[in-house]
Amino acid sequence: MNKTKLDARAITIIGLLMALEIILTRVFSFEVPFFRIGIGFLPGVMIAMMYGPWIAGVTAVSTDIIGMVLLPKAMFFPGFTLSTFLTALIYGFVLYKKPKTLTRIIVAVLLVSIIVNLGLNSLWLSMMYDKAFIAIFPGRVISNIIGVPLRVALIYLVVKSRVLERFLQPVL
């Protein structure tokens, strides 16, 4: 198993991306009771692509807890922390040290959308709001049908960005 080296540069990049994710998720996103609209997922995807699933998973959990402590938007629910961990794992396993093709990005986004967003997060919301799973599921399906192509496009643009390509080349 090839281990990822965490030197000072890597730790700095991870810390900056964590801070960016907290700001984008907690400040610059729009939330309604059963879903969130924003681009806060992008820094986490970048961490997964650059440092792998396990570092991304631990970072995702840390970011979720730090974000909840610093800028709480709702009550803490550990299920969502598990979801952030699994999301990071999925992106890491599909995109880390592999060609960043459109097909791979689509597969990663679809896996996250089906397993985490539609499956687990719908279950957590059902438990939190004491609503039947089937009652909240249709709205979540619609939001994911709209969100999947947008997330794919944003991740693809980030991956193909010349500025980021130069910045991230030593780690990718």
N, C-alpha and C positions, 0 to 999 in steps of 0.2 A: 504494500500500500504506500503510495507516494504522499508524503505529508507536505502540507502547505507551510511555508516559512513565514512566520509572523515577526518581521523586523520592525524597526521604528517607523519606517515609511508605511508599511501595511497597517499598523495599529493606528497611525494618524489618519489614513484614508478611511478605515472602518469607522473611526470616531466621527469624522466629518460627515460621512454618509449616514451614520446613526442620527446625528443632530439634524441633518437635512430631512430625514424621514420623519422625525418627531415634528418638526415645523410644518412640513407639507401635509402630514396626516392630521395633526391636532389643531393647526391654525388655518391652513389654506385648503380645507376640504369642506364639502357640504354634506350634512347628515340629516336623514329622516329616520323614523323609527326602525326600518328594516334594511336599510342599506346606506352606504357612504359613497359619495362621488368625489374623486380627487386623484392626484398623481403621487400620493405618498408611498405607493408600492415600488416605485422605480428605484430608489436607493437600495432597498432590500434585494431587488433583482440583481442590481449591479454587484452587491456584496456576494451573492450566490454565484454569479458568473466568475468573479475574480478569485474567490477564496474557498469555494466549495460548499457542499451542503451542510456539513457539521458546524463550521465556523459561522455560516449564514444562519443556521438554526439557533445557535447560542446567542448570536447578535440580535436576531429577531425577538427572542424572549426578553433579552436585556432592554432593547429599544421599547418594547411594549410596556414593560414594567416602569422604566424611567419616564416614558411619556405619560403613563397613567398617574405617576406621582407628581410630575411637574405641571401637567396640563390636563387634569381629569375632565372628561366630557360626559362620562356616564359612570355607573358603578363598575367596579372591577369584577370581571367574570373570568375564571381561569380557563374556561373552554376556548375563549378567543385567543388566549396566550398559546394554548396548544395549537390552534389553527394557524397562528403566525409562524410557529415552529415548523409545522408540516408544510406550509407554503414555501418557506425558505428551503426546506429539504427537497421539495419537488423541483423548484427552479434550479437548485444546485445540482441535483442528480441529472437533470436533463441538459443543462447548459454549461456546466463547469468542465473546462478542458476539452470541449467538443466544438465543432464548427458552429458558429452562431447563424444558422440558416433560418429562413422564414419558417420552414417546416418544423424545426425544433422549437422555435418560439411559439408557434401555434399549438404544438403538442403540450408544452409546458403550461401555457395559459389555459388550455382546455382541461388539463388535469387539475389545476388549481381551482378552476371554476366549478367543475363537477364534484370533486371530492371535498374541497374545503368550503367554497362559497355556497353551493347549492346543498351539499350534504351537511357537513358539520356546523357551519355558521347558521343555517336555517334551524337546525336542532337547538343550538344555543339560544337563538332568538325565541324559539318556541318555548323553551324552558324559562327564559327570563321574563317574557311578557305573558306567560300563561295562556298562550294562543295555540290552537291546533296547528300542527306542522303543515297540514294540507291547506290551512287558511292563509298562511304567509308565503307558501311555496310559489304560487303563480306569479306574484309580484317580483319575487327574487329571480324567477326564470326570465322574466321580461328584462329586468335590469342586467342580467348576465348576457342575454342575447345582444343587448346594446353594448355592454361593457367589454365583451371578449374581443371584438374587432378593434376597439379603441386601445385596449391594453396591448394587443399584438402590435398595432401600428406604433405606439409609443416606445415599446421595448425595441422594436426593429430600428426605429429612428435613433434611439440612444446607441444601439450597437453599431450602427453604420455612421454615426457622427464623426467627422474628421477631428474635431477638437477633442472629444473623449477618446477617440482611437489613439491619438498621440499621448494623451495623459495616462491612459490605462495600458498602453502597449507593454511596458515591463512586467505587468502582473497578469495579463491575459494569456 
